[in-house]
Amino acid sequence: MRQLRHLIAVIAVLAGAVSLTACGSDDDAAPASSQTTKRIDIKFEGNSVSPSGERVDVAIGQPIEFVVTADAPGEVHVHSDPEKELEYEKGTTILDLGPFDKAGIIEVESHHLEKTIVQLEVK
């Protein structure tokens, strides 16, 4: 009888632990792979661009977005695999690059200005 009472107590504790873990909402914890978006501000004015060739650290899997402010429409070229050509408008445009899944240096250029904007160091 004593063993049966002990077994029932153990089962009750385990059942309580399982029900507690099932009660949490989806907002309680972010998935392990989620990361904050790396936001890079880019400004085009006349024949200049800022930043100009700076290296920016980015984690593998981290989403990236460019916030482009420009006095004229244009395009940035991302030397990734596959390569990306992203168009922006006059004013402010947000360009979503998404994440990269391999380590390395990814150059982002303005071919019109023949200048490197940033080098994304994915690691």
C-alpha positions, 0 to 999 in steps of 0.5 A: 500500500505504501508503494502504491501511495508513493507511485501515485504521488510521483505520477501527480508531481509529473502530471503537474509539471507537464501541465505547467509547461503546456500552459505558457503562451507563445509570447513567453519565450522567443525561439532560439533561432530568432535574432533582432534585425540588424538595421543599417542606415544608408544615405545617398546624396549627390555623388556620395554615399554614407557609410563608405566601405565600413565593415559591419558585423552580422550574425549567421541567420540574423535578418538585415535591413537597409534604411535608405535615404536618397535624393534620387532613386537608385539600386544597391548590389549585394554580392551574395550567393545568389546576388541581389539587386535592390532598388530604392526610391527617392526619399526613404526606402526600407530594403529587406535583405533577410538573413545569410546562412554562411560565414564570410564577407559580403560586399554591398555596392553602388555600381552607379557611384562605383563605391562600396557602401558596406562590407557585411562580415557574417560570422 
